[in-house]
């Protein structure tokens, strides 16, 4: 019997604790088969560390684990996390409070495509584990480019065995990309300085303004 389809929001609302554990308490399985999760965060961290006292936008901030990593290991002065899952936002706020970094973090319930940032832009933006669930990738990349003044990092899943397995297991829509599509999406957003790094299950890109 086929699984009932869920929206991306409802899917992650019910899995905030599970996703948090991928980062906080990784299993041997996670380390082997979800290696890309950790690689994309390491690339985000290294890129953010290149900037002096940046403001940060964490798109699809989830349970706040990546936000905590950025705040604790860079000179970032302010981080705004945005996610459309209420459960993820509550989890992220609790994560920041437990880590003693709430004064540097703000977590917003909303959609980055429609949220009014009131003209504010960010030195560094990251969208890791997000494009897997986005139907209109072109508009999102353009939006991120418009919101960012320094550099932004995005992770991209590729098609293959792992994606096939995920589609059998997940109950929300999933999308994948080719290297050519990734390059075209950045070019369409006006990005000319693009670094593409192969990671487990896909790629991570660093776009510099």
Residue, then its C-alpha position, 0 to 999 in steps of 0.5 A: x500500500x502506498x504511503x499518504x503524501x504529506x506537505x513538507x511542513x507537516x512532515x518536518x513538524x512531526x520529525x524535529x527531534x529526529x532531525x536534531x539527533x542526526x547532528x547531536x547524536x549521529x549513529x554509525x548509519x548516519x556517519x556512513x549514509x548521511x555523510x553529506x549532512x555533516x559535509x555541507x555544515x562544515x562547508x557553511x562553517x568554513x565560508x562563514x568564518x571567512x567573514x568578519x563579524x557577519x550577520x547570518x541568515x539560516x534558511x530552513x533553520x530546523x531545530x537550530x543545531x546548525x545555527x548553534x554551530x555557526x554562532x559558537x564557531x564564527x565571529x557572527x554577531x547576529x543570526x536569523x533563522x527562518x523555518x515554516x515548521x512551528x515545531x522546528x522553530x520551538x525546538x530552535x529557540x530551546x536549542x539556543x536557550x540551552x546553548x546560551x546564545x539566545x541573545x544572538x539568535x532570532x528564529x522566525x516562523x515563515x517562508x523566506x519567499x514571502x517574509x518581509x525582512x524590511x530591507x535588511x540584508x545579510x553578510x552570509x546566508x545558508x540553505x542546507x537541506x532545503x532545496x530537496x523540498x523546493x519546487x521552484x528552485x530558481x526563485x529561491x536562489x534569486x531570493x537568497x542572492x537578493x538577501x545576501x551581500x557577502x556569500x551564501x551556501x546551498x546544498x543540492x541533492x543529486x539523483x541516484x540510489x540514495x534519492x531513490x531510497x529517500x523517495x520510497x521512505x519519505x512521504x513528502x515531495x523530493x527534488x534533485x538536481x544536476x550539476x548543469x542545472x545548479x550552474x544555470x540556477x546561479x547564473x540566472x540569479x546573477x552569480x558569477x563567482x561560484x564554487x561547487x563542491x561534491x559531497x555525499x549525495x550531491x553537491x554544496x555550492x558557495x556563491x560569492x558576491 
